[in-house]
C-alpha cells in the first residue's frame, strides 16, 4: 500500500442487522483496516456493530425513532443545543430530521478534527452539513440508491391524509438532491442505481463510480452438514415498508398454505398492530409465519442456509445485500424483476414480476416440489457470489475513489490559493 489513509466514515443511523447502512459500514470499515488504513466511524443511533481496529465516535441525536419508543417526546434536560430543537421540531411537523441534523453535528465534530483525517466517506446522509465538511476535507459520497425511489413507491401506496404526511416525511429528499451533485466522486452499487441517481438527483454519470457491495463469506456460506427444513421459506426484509414487498410474499404463502405444509421466516421486526401484523391475521397465517430480529450474523446465515427457498420480493432494490447473502449460502433464490435485482442475480435466481402474488406462489410451489431445480439454482448463486462479490475487492476499489477525491481536493485548494495570490498581486 502506497499510503496509509486516515478515514472518517459518516452514517446518520447504523442499524447493525437486516441489511442497509449498518451492515455496509461494518464490512467496509473492517476491510479498510485490513488494508492498513486508520478508520473512525461517526454515527448516530442506532449505533453500529464494528470489528476490532475500527474506532466508533458516537454522535448522539435525540433518538426519536428508537424501536421501543418511536416518536417519543424528550425531556427538557435532554436538549443540548439548537440542533436538538430543530430535530424535535421537524419530527413534530411530520418531517424526518436525521439526515440534516446528523450532518450538522458531524460538521461540527469534523471541523474541530480536520487535521486528523485525509478523507471523509458519507454513507448516504447527503445533508447540508456534509457540504460544510467538504470545505475542510475531501468527501466521497455513497448512495446505495436514491431515496427518491422510496418516496415514489410509498406515495403510490399511501391514501388520503397519509399521502400528505408522506410527502412531508420525505422532505429531506430535496436536500439530498441538492447535496449529491456537489460531491465527487459518488459511489454506487449498480447500473440501475447509477441511472436512478442521475435521473433523480442530477449527478453527472461521469462523477459516479460503480462498486458493488460484498458479502461476508466467513458467515454466509453453504452448510452441507445441516439439513434443510422441509417447506421452509426465508426472507430478509423490512416488514412494514411497502417497497420491500412483504405483503406480496405473505399473500403468496397464504395460497400455498391451503394445499401444503409451508412455513415462512421473515427477518424483521414488524410494528405491533401495524399493517404487516394485520395482514398476517387477515390471511390466518399465525401458525405459518414467524418474525425474528436481533440475531447474530452466524444465526442469520444458518437460518438462510437451512431454508429450502429464499425470497427477495421487493418492488425496488438499488442493490440488495440480502440477495447476495442468500446466494452465498447456496439457498435457491426467487427475486423480483425490478431495479438492480436482475443485474445482481443474473441467471442465478428465478425472477418474478414484483407485486404479483399469484406468480410468486406458482414459482415457490414449483421449487418446493423440485429438489433438483433448487440444487441447480443454489449452485449457480454460490458460484456467482464467489466470482463477483467480495469485501476485500470492494474496499480496495473504495480506496482508489478516496485517492481520486483527495487529488481533486488538493487541486481545488491550489487553484483557490493561486487565485487569491493573483488578486493580492493585482
C-alpha positions as CSV (number, residue, x, y, z in Angstrom):
1,X,0.0,0.0,0.0
2,X,1.5,3.3,-1.1
3,X,-0.1,5.5,1.6
4,X,-1.9,4.8,4.9
5,X,-5.0,6.9,4.9
6,X,-6.9,8.3,7.8
7,X,-10.6,7.8,7.0
8,X,-13.7,9.2,8.6
9,X,-16.9,7.2,7.8
10,X,-20.2,9.0,8.3
11,X,-23.6,7.3,8.9
12,X,-26.6,9.0,10.3
13,X,-28.1,5.7,11.6
14,X,-26.4,2.3,11.5
15,X,-28.8,-0.5,12.5
16,X,-26.4,-3.4,12.8
17,X,-28.7,-6.2,11.3
18,X,-31.0,-6.8,8.3
19,X,-29.0,-5.1,5.6
20,X,-28.7,-1.4,4.9
21,X,-26.3,1.2,6.2
22,X,-25.1,-0.5,9.3
23,X,-24.1,-3.7,7.5
24,X,-22.2,-1.8,4.8
25,X,-20.5,0.3,7.5
26,X,-19.3,-2.7,9.4
27,X,-17.8,-4.6,6.5
28,X,-16.2,-1.7,4.6
29,X,-14.6,-0.4,7.8
30,X,-13.2,-3.8,8.7
31,X,-11.7,-4.3,5.3
32,X,-10.2,-0.8,5.1
33,X,-8.5,-1.6,8.4
34,X,-7.3,-4.9,7.0
35,X,-5.7,-3.0,4.1
36,X,-3.8,-0.9,6.7
37,X,-5.8,2.3,6.9
38,X,-6.9,4.1,10.1
39,X,-10.7,4.2,10.2
40,X,-13.1,6.1,12.5
41,X,-16.8,5.8,12.3
42,X,-19.1,8.8,13.2
43,X,-22.6,7.5,13.7
44,X,-25.9,8.5,15.2
45,X,-28.3,6.0,16.9
46,X,-28.8,3.1,16.4
47,X,-25.1,2.6,16.7
48,X,-23.3,0.1,14.5
49,X,-21.5,-3.1,15.5
50,X,-17.9,-2.7,14.4
51,X,-15.0,-5.1,14.3
52,X,-11.6,-4.8,16.1
53,X,-9.5,-1.9,15.0
54,X,-12.3,0.4,14.0
55,X,-13.0,3.4,16.2
56,X,-16.6,4.4,16.9
57,X,-17.3,8.1,17.6
58,X,-20.9,8.4,18.8
59,X,-22.7,11.4,17.5
60,X,-25.9,11.2,19.6
61,X,-29.2,12.5,18.4
62,X,-32.4,12.7,20.5
63,X,-33.0,9.2,19.2
64,X,-36.6,10.0,18.4
65,X,-37.3,6.8,16.5
66,X,-35.9,4.1,18.8
67,X,-37.7,0.8,18.4
68,X,-39.1,0.6,21.9
69,X,-40.4,4.2,21.9
70,X,-40.9,5.6,18.4
71,X,-41.8,9.3,18.0
72,X,-41.0,9.9,21.6
73,X,-41.1,13.3,23.4
74,X,-37.7,14.1,25.0
75,X,-37.5,15.5,28.5
76,X,-36.4,19.1,28.7
77,X,-33.0,18.1,30.2
78,X,-32.2,16.1,27.1
79,X,-31.9,19.2,24.8
80,X,-28.3,20.3,24.4
81,X,-28.4,22.9,21.6
82,X,-30.4,24.4,18.7
83,X,-29.8,21.3,16.5
84,X,-31.7,19.2,19.1
85,X,-34.6,21.7,19.0
86,X,-34.6,21.6,15.2
87,X,-34.7,17.8,15.3
88,X,-37.7,17.6,17.5
89,X,-39.5,20.5,15.7
90,X,-39.0,18.7,12.4
91,X,-40.5,15.5,13.8
92,X,-43.4,17.4,15.3
93,X,-44.2,18.7,11.8
94,X,-44.2,15.2,10.3
95,X,-40.7,15.5,8.7
96,X,-37.7,13.2,9.1
97,X,-34.8,15.2,10.5
98,X,-32.0,12.8,10.9
99,X,-30.0,13.3,7.6
100,X,-30.0,17.1,8.2
101,X,-29.3,17.1,11.9
102,X,-26.7,14.4,11.8
103,X,-24.8,16.2,9.1
104,X,-24.8,19.4,11.1
105,X,-23.4,17.6,14.2
106,X,-20.9,15.7,12.0
107,X,-19.7,19.0,10.5
108,X,-19.2,20.4,14.0
109,X,-17.1,17.4,15.1
110,X,-15.0,17.2,11.9
111,X,-14.3,20.9,11.8
112,X,-12.6,20.5,15.1
113,X,-10.6,17.5,13.9
114,X,-9.9,18.4,10.2
115,X,-6.2,17.7,10.7
116,X,-6.9,14.1,11.9
117,X,-8.2,12.8,8.6
118,X,-7.3,12.6,4.9
119,X,-10.7,11.8,3.6
120,X,-14.4,11.5,4.6
121,X,-16.8,9.0,3.2
122,X,-20.5,9.9,3.7
123,X,-22.8,6.9,3.8
124,X,-26.0,8.3,2.2
125,X,-26.5,11.2,4.7
126,X,-26.3,13.9,2.0
127,X,-27.2,16.6,4.4
128,X,-26.2,20.3,4.1
129,X,-23.6,19.8,6.8
130,X,-21.7,17.5,4.5
131,X,-21.0,20.5,2.2
132,X,-19.6,22.3,5.2
133,X,-17.3,19.3,5.8
134,X,-16.2,19.5,2.2
135,X,-14.7,22.9,2.8
136,X,-12.1,21.3,5.1
137,X,-11.7,17.8,3.8
138,X,-12.3,15.8,0.6
139,X,-15.6,14.0,0.8
140,X,-16.6,10.8,-1.1
141,X,-20.4,10.3,-1.3
142,X,-22.1,6.9,-1.2
143,X,-25.6,6.4,-2.5
144,X,-26.9,2.8,-2.4
145,X,-30.0,4.0,-4.2
146,X,-31.7,7.5,-4.2
147,X,-34.4,7.7,-1.6
148,X,-36.5,9.5,-4.2
149,X,-37.4,6.0,-5.4
150,X,-38.7,5.0,-1.9
151,X,-40.7,8.2,-1.9
152,X,-42.4,7.5,-5.2
153,X,-43.3,3.9,-4.2
154,X,-44.6,4.9,-0.8
155,X,-46.6,7.8,-2.1
156,X,-48.2,5.5,-4.6
157,X,-49.2,3.1,-1.8
158,X,-50.5,5.9,0.5
159,X,-54.1,7.1,0.5
160,X,-55.9,10.2,1.8
161,X,-54.2,12.2,4.5
162,X,-51.3,9.7,4.7
163,X,-50.2,10.8,1.3
164,X,-49.8,14.4,2.6
165,X,-47.9,13.3,5.7
166,X,-45.7,11.0,3.5
167,X,-44.7,14.0,1.3
168,X,-43.7,15.9,4.4
169,X,-41.8,12.9,5.8
170,X,-39.7,12.6,2.6
171,X,-39.0,16.4,2.6
172,X,-35.3,15.6,3.1
173,X,-35.0,14.2,-0.4
174,X,-34.9,17.7,-1.8
175,X,-31.9,18.4,0.4
176,X,-30.2,15.2,-0.8
177,X,-30.8,16.1,-4.4
178,X,-29.1,19.5,-3.8
179,X,-26.1,18.0,-2.0
180,X,-25.4,14.9,-4.2
181,X,-24.3,16.7,-7.4
182,X,-21.8,18.7,-5.3
183,X,-19.9,15.6,-4.2
184,X,-17.4,13.8,-6.3
185,X,-17.0,11.0,-6.7
186,X,-20.3,9.4,-5.7
187,X,-20.0,5.6,-5.1
188,X,-23.0,3.5,-6.0
189,X,-23.7,-0.2,-6.2
190,X,-25.3,-1.0,-9.5
191,X,-26.0,0.3,-13.0
192,X,-29.7,0.6,-12.0
193,X,-28.9,2.9,-9.1
194,X,-26.4,4.9,-11.2
195,X,-29.2,5.6,-13.7
196,X,-31.7,6.5,-10.9
197,X,-29.2,8.8,-9.2
198,X,-28.5,10.6,-12.5
199,X,-32.2,11.0,-13.3
200,X,-33.5,12.0,-9.8
201,X,-30.5,13.8,-8.3
202,X,-28.9,15.2,-11.4
203,X,-25.5,13.7,-10.6
204,X,-23.4,13.5,-13.8
205,X,-22.7,9.9,-14.7
206,X,-19.0,10.8,-15.1
207,X,-19.0,11.7,-11.3
208,X,-20.1,8.2,-10.3
209,X,-18.1,5.1,-9.6
210,X,-19.8,1.7,-9.7
211,X,-18.6,-0.5,-6.8
212,X,-20.9,-3.4,-5.9
213,X,-21.4,-4.5,-2.3
214,X,-19.7,-7.5,-0.9
215,X,-20.8,-10.4,1.3
216,X,-19.1,-11.7,4.4
217,X,-18.3,-15.3,3.4
218,X,-17.0,-16.0,6.9
219,X,-20.6,-16.4,7.9
220,X,-22.6,-16.6,4.7
221,X,-21.7,-19.9,3.1
222,X,-23.4,-23.3,2.5
223,X,-23.8,-25.7,5.4
224,X,-24.0,-29.1,3.7
225,X,-23.9,-31.0,7.0
226,X,-27.1,-29.3,8.2
227,X,-30.4,-30.5,6.8
228,X,-32.7,-28.0,5.2
229,X,-36.1,-27.7,6.9
230,X,-38.9,-29.1,4.6
231,X,-41.2,-26.5,3.2
232,X,-39.2,-23.6,4.7
233,X,-39.0,-20.1,3.0
234,X,-36.9,-17.2,4.3
235,X,-36.8,-13.5,3.5
236,X,-34.7,-10.7,5.0
237,X,-36.8,-7.5,4.5
238,X,-38.2,-4.5,6.4
239,X,-41.7,-5.9,7.2
240,X,-43.7,-2.7,7.1
241,X,-42.0,-0.9,4.2
242,X,-44.3,-1.2,1.1
243,X,-41.2,-1.1,-1.1
244,X,-39.9,-4.4,0.3
245,X,-42.9,-6.4,-0.9
246,X,-43.5,-8.5,2.2
247,X,-47.3,-8.1,1.7
248,X,-46.9,-9.9,-1.7
249,X,-44.9,-12.7,-0.1
250,X,-47.4,-13.2,2.7
251,X,-50.3,-13.4,0.1
252,X,-48.2,-16.0,-1.9
253,X,-47.6,-18.1,1.2
254,X,-51.3,-17.9,2.1
255,X,-52.1,-19.5,-1.2
256,X,-49.5,-22.3,-0.7
257,X,-50.7,-22.9,2.9
258,X,-54.1,-24.0,1.6
259,X,-52.5,-27.0,-0.1
260,X,-49.3,-28.0,1.7
261,X,-47.1,-27.6,4.8
262,X,-45.1,-24.5,4.4
263,X,-43.5,-22.0,6.8
264,X,-42.1,-18.6,6.3
265,X,-39.5,-16.8,8.4
266,X,-39.1,-13.1,7.9
267,X,-36.0,-11.5,9.4
268,X,-37.6,-8.2,10.5
269,X,-39.5,-6.6,13.4
270,X,-43.0,-5.5,12.3
271,X,-44.7,-2.7,14.1
272,X,-47.1,-4.1,16.7
273,X,-50.6,-3.7,15.4
274,X,-49.1,-2.4,12.1
275,X,-50.0,-3.3,8.5
276,X,-47.9,-6.5,8.4
277,X,-49.3,-7.9,11.6
278,X,-52.9,-7.0,10.4
279,X,-52.3,-8.8,7.1
280,X,-50.9,-11.9,8.9
281,X,-54.1,-12.0,10.9
282,X,-56.3,-11.4,7.9
283,X,-54.7,-14.2,6.0
284,X,-54.8,-16.6,9.0
285,X,-51.0,-17.1,8.9
286,X,-50.1,-17.0,12.6
287,X,-49.1,-20.6,12.6
288,X,-47.2,-20.4,9.2
289,X,-45.2,-17.2,9.6
290,X,-42.7,-16.0,12.2
291,X,-40.7,-12.8,12.5
292,X,-37.2,-12.8,14.0
293,X,-34.9,-9.9,14.8
294,X,-31.7,-9.1,16.7
295,X,-30.0,-12.3,15.6
296,X,-26.2,-12.6,15.0
297,X,-24.6,-13.0,11.6
298,X,-23.9,-16.6,12.4
299,X,-27.6,-17.3,13.3
300,X,-28.8,-15.4,10.2
301,X,-26.6,-17.3,7.9
302,X,-27.6,-20.6,9.4
303,X,-31.2,-19.7,9.1
304,X,-30.8,-18.9,5.4
305,X,-28.6,-22.0,4.7
306,X,-31.1,-24.4,6.2
307,X,-34.1,-23.0,4.4
308,X,-35.3,-24.6,1.2
309,X,-36.1,-21.4,-0.7
310,X,-35.2,-17.7,-0.1
311,X,-37.1,-14.7,-1.5
312,X,-36.4,-11.1,-2.2
313,X,-40.0,-9.8,-3.1
314,X,-39.1,-6.1,-3.3
315,X,-40.9,-3.6,-5.5
316,X,-37.5,-1.9,-6.0
317,X,-33.9,-2.5,-4.9
318,X,-30.8,-0.4,-5.6
319,X,-28.6,-3.4,-4.9
320,X,-29.9,-5.9,-2.3
321,X,-27.3,-7.3,0.0
322,X,-29.8,-9.9,1.3
323,X,-30.0,-11.4,-2.2
324,X,-26.2,-11.8,-2.3
325,X,-26.2,-13.3,1.2
326,X,-28.9,-15.8,0.1
327,X,-26.9,-16.8,-2.9
328,X,-23.7,-17.1,-0.8
329,X,-25.4,-19.7,1.4
330,X,-26.3,-21.8,-1.7
331,X,-30.0,-21.3,-1.0
332,X,-32.1,-21.1,-4.2
333,X,-33.4,-17.6,-4.6
334,X,-36.6,-16.1,-6.0
335,X,-36.2,-12.4,-6.7
336,X,-38.4,-9.6,-8.2
337,X,-37.6,-8.5,-11.7
338,X,-37.1,-4.8,-10.7
339,X,-34.4,-2.2,-10.0
340,X,-30.9,-3.7,-9.7
341,X,-32.1,-7.2,-8.8
342,X,-31.8,-8.6,-12.3
343,X,-28.3,-7.2,-12.6
344,X,-27.3,-8.6,-9.1
345,X,-28.7,-12.1,-9.5
346,X,-28.3,-12.7,-13.3
347,X,-29.3,-16.3,-14.1
348,X,-28.6,-17.4,-10.6
349,X,-32.2,-16.8,-9.3
350,X,-35.8,-17.3,-10.6
351,X,-37.1,-13.8,-11.4
352,X,-40.8,-12.9,-10.9
353,X,-43.0,-9.9,-11.5
354,X,-42.9,-7.5,-8.5
355,X,-46.2,-7.3,-6.6
356,X,-47.7,-10.5,-8.3
357,X,-48.6,-12.9,-5.5
358,X,-50.0,-15.5,-8.0
359,X,-46.8,-15.7,-9.9
360,X,-44.7,-15.8,-6.8
361,X,-46.9,-18.6,-5.3
362,X,-46.6,-20.6,-8.6
363,X,-42.7,-20.3,-8.6
364,X,-42.5,-21.2,-4.9
365,X,-44.7,-24.2,-5.5
366,X,-42.6,-25.4,-8.4
367,X,-39.3,-25.0,-6.4
368,X,-40.6,-26.7,-3.3
369,X,-41.6,-29.7,-5.5
370,X,-38.3,-29.9,-7.3
371,X,-35.1,-30.6,-5.3
372,X,-33.1,-30.9,-8.5
373,X,-34.0,-27.4,-9.6
374,X,-33.4,-26.0,-6.1
375,X,-29.9,-27.5,-6.1
376,X,-29.1,-26.2,-9.5
377,X,-30.2,-22.6,-8.7
378,X,-28.3,-22.8,-5.4
379,X,-25.1,-23.8,-7.1
380,X,-25.4,-21.0,-9.7
381,X,-26.0,-18.5,-6.9
382,X,-23.0,-19.6,-4.9
383,X,-20.7,-19.5,-8.0
384,X,-21.9,-16.0,-8.9
385,X,-21.1,-14.7,-5.4
386,X,-17.6,-16.2,-5.4
387,X,-16.9,-14.6,-8.8
388,X,-18.3,-11.1,-8.2
389,X,-18.9,-10.1,-4.6
390,X,-16.1,-10.0,-2.1
391,X,-15.5,-7.3,0.5
392,X,-11.7,-7.0,0.1
393,X,-12.2,-6.1,-3.5
394,X,-14.9,-3.6,-2.6
395,X,-12.5,-2.0,0.0
396,X,-9.6,-1.7,-2.5
397,X,-11.8,0.0,-5.1
398,X,-13.1,2.3,-2.5
399,X,-9.6,3.4,-1.6
400,X,-9.0,4.2,-5.2
401,X,-12.0,6.5,-5.1
402,X,-10.6,8.1,-2.0
403,X,-7.4,8.9,-3.8
404,X,-9.4,10.5,-6.6
405,X,-11.2,12.7,-4.1
406,X,-8.0,13.7,-2.3
407,X,-6.3,14.7,-5.5
408,X,-9.3,16.8,-6.7
409,X,-9.5,18.5,-3.3
410,X,-5.8,19.4,-3.4
411,X,-6.1,20.7,-6.9
412,X,-9.1,22.9,-5.9
413,X,-7.2,24.3,-3.0
414,X,-4.1,25.1,-5.1
415,X,-6.3,26.8,-7.7
416,X,-8.0,28.9,-4.9
417,X,-4.6,29.8,-3.4
418,X,-3.3,30.9,-6.9
419,X,-6.4,33.0,-7.5
420,X,-6.1,34.7,-4.1
421,X,-2.4,35.3,-4.7
422,X,-3.2,36.8,-8.1
423,X,-5.8,39.2,-6.6
424,X,-3.3,40.3,-3.9
425,X,-0.6,40.9,-6.5
426,X,-3.0,42.9,-8.7
